[in-house]
Each structure stands twice: as C-alpha cells, then as structure tokens.
Amino acid sequence: MKEINKSTFDKSLFGLTGIHYAKKSMEAYHHAKNMVEQESPIVLEICEACARICHDCVRELQDMEDNDLDEIIEICLANALLCEELIKDLKQ
C-alpha cells in the first residue's frame, strides 16, 4: 500500500472539503427552487435560509485560504446568487 505524505493528505482533505461545500450549496439551491415550484407557504424564509447556507459555504472555503478551491468557491457563490434571484422574484 502506498503511503501518503502529510502535504498530499492535506491537499486531498481540502479538495474533499471543497466538494462537500459545493454539494451542500447545490442542494440548498435545489431545495429552495423546489419549494418555489411547490408554492410552499414559507417559501421566502426557505429561500433566505438556503441563500445563507450557500454564503456560509463560500466563507468556510475562503477561510481555508487555498487558491485551488477558487473554482469551488465560485460554484457556491453561483448557488447563493441563484437563491437570491429566487428571493428577488418572490418579492416582486
């Protein structure tokens, strides 16, 4: 079995953490979108909570200070912006 050095392990761990946050933000957006489509009576609150989740993912990834995560940060930010668009549409 091949041994992994500390640097490789840390890089892999950061990558896996990034994937986790990207998935979490994507799931939050999809949940918000589904609630809009189902016309939930609390849809605005759900969309706002989902947007916060996405922004939290962005902050957590930025705190890791790893430039290799920039694309994943952009994915989370895109999900946050999509949630915010849902909120904007609901308020019109």
BAFI-3210 file (N, C-alpha, C; in Angstrom, 3 decimals, decimal comma, padded with zeros to 6 digits):
// residues 92
n [1|2|3|4|5|6|7|8|9|10|11|12|13|14|15|16|17|18|19|20|21|22|23|24|25|26|27|28|29|30|31|32|33|34|35|36|37|38|39|40|41|42|43|44|45|46|47|48|49|50|51|52|53|54|55|56|57|58|59|60|61|62|63|64|65|66|67|68|69|70|71|72|73|74|75|76|77|78|79|80|81|82|83|84|85|86|87|88|89|90|91|92]
n.u [000,845|000,558|002,064|000,858|002,040|002,104|001,565|000,297|-001,904|-003,185|-003,832|-005,589|-007,594|-008,499|-009,521|-011,604|-013,185|-013,903|-015,480|-017,557|-018,720|-019,497|-021,416|-023,237|-024,104|-025,261|-027,343|-028,833|-029,676|-031,221|-033,204|-034,465|-035,413|-037,175|-039,075|-040,134|-041,353|-043,268|-044,843|-044,701|-045,951|-044,107|-042,062|-040,392|-038,880|-037,549|-036,014|-034,376|-032,970|-031,638|-030,010|-028,353|-027,036|-025,569|-023,902|-022,522|-021,064|-019,340|-017,865|-016,647|-014,996|-013,351|-012,034|-010,307|-008,180|-006,992|-005,922|-006,515|-009,104|-010,666|-012,387|-014,368|-015,364|-016,518|-018,618|-020,206|-020,836|-022,263|-024,524|-025,547|-026,198|-028,182|-030,134|-030,668|-031,782|-034,184|-035,358|-035,578|-037,396|-039,623|-040,301|-041,339]
n.v [-001,181|002,177|004,911|008,030|011,288|014,017|016,535|015,844|014,508|016,603|018,296|016,659|016,416|019,073|019,320|017,398|018,527|020,886|019,849|018,804|021,195|022,416|020,622|020,809|023,502|023,394|021,594|023,098|025,242|023,812|022,798|025,164|026,046|023,954|024,324|026,767|026,033|024,298|025,997|026,602|027,723|028,999|029,795|032,047|032,359|029,913|030,118|032,277|031,128|029,111|030,614|031,760|029,459|028,818|031,105|030,777|028,491|029,542|031,346|029,567|028,090|030,149|030,810|028,716|029,380|028,474|028,569|026,737|026,109|028,008|027,765|026,122|027,724|029,663|028,151|027,709|030,347|031,000|029,394|030,676|033,155|032,343|031,525|034,022|035,281|033,871|034,789|037,515|037,394|036,406|038,530|040,363]
n.w [000,000|-000,841|000,782|001,992|002,010|004,393|003,193|000,759|001,803|003,236|001,073|-000,338|001,568|001,731|-000,851|-000,811|001,187|-000,076|-002,172|-000,649|000,394|-002,011|-002,898|-000,777|-001,019|-003,541|-003,097|-001,297|-002,914|-004,821|-003,159|-002,350|-004,843|-005,475|-003,458|-004,202|-006,599|-005,601|-004,300|-001,530|001,638|003,216|001,618|001,097|003,463|003,431|001,086|001,812|003,953|002,594|000,887|002,811|003,706|001,406|001,220|003,612|002,999|001,078|002,689|004,516|002,806|001,806|004,137|004,354|002,822|000,344|-002,826|-004,779|-004,412|-005,537|-007,820|-006,824|-004,830|-006,450|-007,537|-005,268|-004,690|-006,993|-006,582|-004,334|-005,453|-007,227|-005,409|-004,298|-006,509|-006,680|-004,335|-004,911|-007,067|-005,712|-004,118|-005,810]
ca.u [000,000|001,331|001,874|000,588|002,716|001,231|001,170|-000,683|-003,106|-003,847|-004,390|-006,752|-008,624|-009,060|-010,322|-012,838|-013,990|-014,461|-016,561|-018,662|-019,388|-020,154|-022,626|-024,158|-024,706|-026,116|-028,548|-029,611|-030,345|-032,262|-034,298|-035,178|-036,113|-038,297|-040,105|-040,786|-042,207|-044,370|-045,582|-044,737|-046,365|-042,948|-041,025|-039,428|-037,977|-036,722|-035,031|-033,405|-032,119|-030,776|-029,001|-027,381|-026,224|-024,619|-022,896|-021,688|-020,125|-018,327|-016,988|-015,847|-013,954|-012,405|-011,238|-009,282|-007,064|-006,359|-006,285|-007,029|-010,541|-011,347|-013,483|-015,433|-015,951|-017,375|-019,819|-021,032|-021,317|-023,304|-025,723|-026,066|-026,819|-029,427|-031,097|-031,038|-032,691|-035,480|-035,886|-035,948|-038,626|-040,722|-040,656|-041,954]
ca.v [000,000|003,406|005,863|009,405|012,233|014,999|017,565|015,236|014,254|017,892|018,764|015,807|016,769|020,354|019,044|016,724|019,515|021,758|019,114|018,750|022,501|022,634|019,787|021,390|024,713|022,984|021,015|024,197|025,936|022,953|022,748|026,444|026,035|023,017|024,929|027,789|025,320|023,695|027,115|026,458|028,964|029,634|029,741|033,135|032,006|028,791|030,642|033,085|030,202|028,429|031,589|031,849|028,236|028,967|032,107|030,162|027,607|030,418|031,840|028,451|027,782|031,263|030,727|027,678|030,068|027,593|029,075|025,645|025,997|029,172|027,357|025,587|028,909|030,263|027,317|028,027|031,715|030,945|028,864|031,752|034,150|031,753|031,647|035,428|035,566|033,346|035,729|038,739|037,104|036,243|039,825|041,231]
ca.w [000,000|-000,968|001,872|001,589|002,894|005,048|002,231|-000,151|002,605|003,473|-000,198|-000,607|002,536|001,294|-002,037|-000,383|001,915|-001,103|-002,835|000,319|000,426|-003,302|-002,884|000,205|-001,573|-004,656|-002,510|-000,722|-004,016|-005,391|-002,194|-002,467|-006,128|-005,350|-002,608|-005,024|-007,547|-004,853|-003,711|-000,071|002,307|003,858|000,592|001,234|004,563|002,982|000,132|002,557|004,700|001,625|000,462|003,915|003,662|000,297|001,601|004,653|002,296|000,487|003,766|005,038|001,824|001,775|005,363|004,181|002,162|-000,644|-004,151|-005,599|-004,160|-006,110|-008,695|-005,972|-004,206|-007,465|-007,630|-004,097|-004,873|-008,028|-005,935|-003,483|-006,335|-007,722|-004,305|-004,190|-007,621|-006,282|-003,325|-005,634|-007,812|-004,761|-003,541|-006,835]
c.u [000,886|001,018|001,671|001,295|001,717|000,710|000,097|-001,995|-003,888|-004,519|-005,644|-007,906|-009,287|-009,965|-011,647|-013,766|-014,644|-015,631|-017,782|-019,434|-020,089|-021,461|-023,677|-024,854|-025,641|-027,430|-029,440|-030,365|-031,486|-033,460|-035,135|-036,010|-037,336|-039,427|-040,851|-041,785|-043,427|-045,236|-045,786|-045,150|-045,204|-041,762|-039,980|-038,407|-037,037|-035,638|-033,962|-032,454|-031,152|-029,684|-027,925|-026,470|-025,161|-023,519|-021,982|-020,660|-018,993|-017,341|-016,087|-014,698|-012,915|-011,495|-010,134|-008,040|-006,274|-006,832|-006,823|-008,538|-011,338|-012,532|-014,659|-016,130|-016,916|-018,675|-020,760|-021,624|-022,422|-024,605|-026,369|-026,792|-028,130|-030,515|-031,584|-031,962|-034,093|-036,147|-036,381|-037,266|-039,829|-041,212|-041,309|-043,450]
c.v [001,239|004,333|007,261|010,330|013,272|016,040|017,039|014,978|015,554|018,410|017,964|016,161|018,100|020,138|018,387|017,669|020,474|021,108|019,039|020,075|022,808|021,850|020,367|022,627|024,379|022,405|022,101|024,937|025,092|022,830|024,026|026,464|025,117|023,618|026,048|027,108|024,700|024,741|026,941|027,776|029,696|029,699|030,847|032,822|030,875|029,286|031,477|032,193|029,487|029,367|031,737|030,628|028,357|029,970|031,573|029,226|028,416|030,874|030,731|028,111|028,901|031,222|029,678|028,222|029,151|028,028|027,988|025,465|027,129|028,795|026,817|026,733|029,574|029,475|027,636|029,422|031,764|030,415|029,917|032,792|033,626|031,801|033,080|035,857|035,053|034,300|036,996|038,530|036,971|037,578|040,764|041,082]
c.w [000,000|000,197|001,316|002,562|003,400|004,060|001,275|000,574|002,833|002,205|-000,547|000,315|002,159|000,081|-001,694|000,369|000,932|-001,825|-001,925|000,333|-000,891|-003,366|-001,937|-000,360|-002,736|-004,131|-001,903|-001,825|-004,576|-004,449|-002,291|-003,748|-006,074|-004,517|-003,343|-005,961|-006,855|-004,149|-002,201|000,579|002,998|002,894|000,737|002,323|004,171|002,037|000,830|003,350|003,757|001,104|001,544|003,936|002,576|000,640|002,706|004,026|001,677|001,559|004,317|004,088|001,745|002,999|005,261|003,481|001,238|-002,026|-005,071|-005,420|-004,801|-007,002|-007,887|-005,246|-005,188|-007,631|-006,473|-004,205|-005,933|-007,433|-005,035|-004,330|-006,919|-006,654|-004,176|-005,330|-007,303|-005,292|-004,008|-006,386|-006,893|-004,215|-004,553|-006,855]
res [m|k|e|i|n|k|s|t|f|d|k|s|l|f|g|l|t|g|i|h|y|a|k|k|s|m|e|a|y|h|h|a|k|n|m|v|e|q|e|s|p|i|v|l|e|i|c|e|a|c|a|r|i|c|h|d|c|v|r|e|l|q|d|m|e|d|n|d|l|d|e|i|i|e|i|c|l|a|n|a|l|l|c|e|e|l|i|k|d|l|k|q]
***
